[in-house]
Amino acid sequence: MQIELSSASQTQLKKWARLTETKARRAEGIFLVEGVKVVEELLSSDGQTEAILVLPEKIKDWEGLVDKTANNIPIYSMTRSQWKKLSQDKEPEGIMAVVQIKPELDLTAFLSTRPGNILILHETNNPGNVGALMRSALWFGFSNIILSANSADYTNPKAVRASMGSLFHLTIVSDVDLRAALPQIKKHHYLVGSDVHQGLPPRPLPQKAALFLGSESHGLPEYLLAFADERWCIPGNARTDSLSLPQAATIMMYEMRKEI
């Protein structure tokens, strides 16, 4: 199959280069994703792809994937110098996509859909952690994520990369005031809060649940933990300060989903 490649304009290149900034991504309504696996997940989802960008010299890595794309997605050939202005990778795989940001539901509309298990993150400002948590959440069937205000943007390139494309299969609501939201969530879900100091060991739950966690540095504040139906604390070696946030979340989601 002959792949038709176009050349990007300077206007397009400047716009894409600005997408490293949250403000630019939100203003334009688009973000970049990079890597064969991430783009593959995008193309298998209902995400809206505006363009695909490729390095011709890496054709062996991306040719098969591009062959499967719809003909109406423009494909742009990039030079190495152009690529470096957009890429997050030291050694690129040679494929990126420009993706539209999905319109987000407001919290009331989101909860009215009666979603399944929810992962709630309070002020998780490390984009790599947000990405890793999206990946684990999808694996364990938490296909809904709520991000509080002051959390990292899930379209941040580091978050997208760490998610390995999981974000394209998730429903995400961001910039949420959890103090106002948790009482609404409790009407539909059993609310479990992570407490690094005390609480029950993680266990299987038969009902729909919402697991909420705080930042890696500070955990959850007491005023939010007070909303929890149950607090969980992971038993471990007291000589170790704590688990990383993605590790703790993965253990809790795994235990929550175990068959009773």
SVG drawing of the C-alpha trace seen along z (x, -y; Angstrom):
<svg xmlns="http://www.w3.org/2000/svg" viewBox="-29 -30 47 45">
<polyline fill="none" stroke="black" stroke-width="0.4" points="0.0,0.0 1.3,-3.4 1.2,-5.8 0.6,-9.4 2.6,-11.8 2.1,-15.6 4.3,-18.4 3.2,-20.3 3.0,-24.1 4.9,-26.4 1.6,-27.4 0.8,-23.8 4.3,-23.1 4.1,-26.1 0.7,-25.1 1.8,-21.6 5.0,-22.7 2.9,-24.8 1.0,-21.7 3.6,-21.0 1.7,-23.7 -1.6,-23.0 -3.0,-26.4 -2.3,-25.8 -3.8,-22.3 -7.0,-23.6 -7.2,-26.6 -6.7,-24.5 -8.7,-21.5 -6.0,-19.1 -3.0,-17.2 -0.2,-15.1 0.3,-11.4 3.6,-9.6 4.7,-6.0 3.4,-3.0 1.5,-1.4 -0.2,-4.7 -1.2,-5.6 -2.5,-2.0 -4.7,-2.4 -6.0,-5.7 -6.9,-4.3 -8.8,-1.4 -10.8,-3.8 -13.5,-6.4 -10.9,-9.2 -10.9,-11.7 -7.6,-11.8 -6.9,-15.0 -3.5,-14.1 -0.7,-11.5 2.9,-12.6 5.7,-10.3 9.4,-10.1 10.0,-8.4 13.3,-6.9 11.3,-4.9 8.9,-3.4 9.5,0.2 8.1,-0.7 4.9,-2.5 4.1,-1.3 1.8,1.5 -0.1,-0.7 -0.6,-3.5 -1.8,-1.0 -4.8,-0.3 -5.9,-4.0 -8.9,-5.5 -8.0,-7.2 -9.4,-10.6 -6.7,-11.1 -3.9,-13.3 -0.4,-11.9 2.5,-14.4 6.1,-13.6 8.5,-15.2 12.2,-16.0 14.4,-15.1 14.7,-18.8 10.9,-19.3 10.3,-16.1 12.7,-17.1 10.5,-20.2 7.5,-17.9 8.9,-14.7 9.3,-13.5 11.5,-10.5 15.3,-10.4 15.0,-7.7 11.6,-8.2 9.6,-5.4 8.6,-7.7 4.9,-8.1 2.7,-10.7 -0.9,-11.7 -2.8,-15.0 -6.0,-14.2 -9.0,-16.1 -9.7,-16.5 -13.1,-14.9 -15.7,-17.2 -16.0,-16.3 -19.3,-15.6 -20.0,-17.7 -20.1,-15.7 -23.9,-15.5 -24.2,-14.2 -21.4,-11.8 -23.0,-10.3 -26.4,-10.1 -24.9,-7.5 -24.4,-5.3 -20.8,-4.4 -19.1,-1.4 -16.1,-1.6 -14.5,-5.0 -10.9,-6.0 -10.7,-9.5 -7.4,-11.4 -6.9,-14.4 -4.2,-16.9 -2.1,-14.3 0.2,-16.7 2.8,-14.3 1.8,-13.7 3.8,-10.4 1.8,-9.1 -1.5,-10.2 -0.6,-8.2 0.5,-5.1 -2.8,-5.3 -4.9,-5.5 -3.1,-2.4 -3.8,-0.4 -7.3,-1.7 -8.2,-0.4 -6.6,3.0 -8.7,3.5 -12.0,2.3 -12.0,-1.2 -13.0,-2.8 -14.0,-6.1 -11.6,-8.6 -12.2,-11.8 -9.4,-14.3 -9.6,-17.0 -8.6,-20.6 -4.8,-21.1 -4.1,-17.6 -1.9,-17.2 -3.5,-17.5 -4.2,-14.0 -3.3,-15.2 0.2,-16.2 2.7,-14.3 4.2,-12.5 0.8,-11.4 -0.2,-10.2 3.0,-8.3 2.8,-6.6 -0.8,-5.6 0.2,-3.7 -3.0,-4.7 -5.3,-3.7 -6.8,-7.2 -8.6,-6.6 -10.7,-3.9 -11.5,-5.8 -14.2,-8.4 -12.4,-11.2 -13.8,-14.2 -11.2,-16.7 -10.9,-19.9 -13.5,-18.7 -14.1,-20.2 -14.0,-17.0 -15.4,-18.6 -18.6,-19.3 -18.5,-16.2 -18.0,-13.4 -21.5,-13.6 -22.9,-13.2 -20.7,-10.2 -21.7,-8.5 -25.3,-8.4 -24.2,-5.9 -21.0,-4.3 -19.4,-2.9 -16.6,-5.3 -13.2,-4.0 -10.4,-6.4 -6.7,-5.6 -5.2,-6.4 -1.4,-5.9 -1.6,-5.8 -4.6,-3.6 -7.5,-1.7 -8.6,1.8 -6.5,3.9 -7.8,3.8 -10.5,6.3 -13.0,7.4 -16.2,5.3 -19.4,6.7 -20.9,3.3 -20.0,0.4 -17.2,-1.5 -15.2,-4.6 -11.6,-4.5 -10.0,-7.8 -6.4,-8.6 -4.3,-11.7 -1.0,-12.9 2.2,-10.9 3.6,-13.5 0.6,-14.4 -2.0,-11.7 -5.7,-12.7 -6.6,-15.5 -8.8,-14.6 -11.7,-16.8 -11.9,-14.5 -11.3,-11.2 -14.2,-12.1 -16.5,-11.3 -15.2,-7.8 -17.5,-4.8 -14.3,-2.9 -10.6,-3.7 -7.9,-1.4 -4.3,-1.1 -1.9,1.3 0.1,3.4 3.8,3.4 7.3,3.0 7.4,0.2 11.0,-0.6 9.8,-1.8 8.3,-5.3 5.5,-4.4 4.6,-2.8 4.5,-5.0 1.0,-6.2 0.7,-4.0 1.8,-0.9 -0.7,-1.6 -3.5,-2.3 -2.8,0.9 -2.8,3.1 -6.1,1.5 -7.8,1.9 -6.7,5.5 -8.0,6.4 -11.2,4.6 -12.0,6.5 -11.1,10.0 -14.0,12.4 -15.6,13.0"/>
</svg>
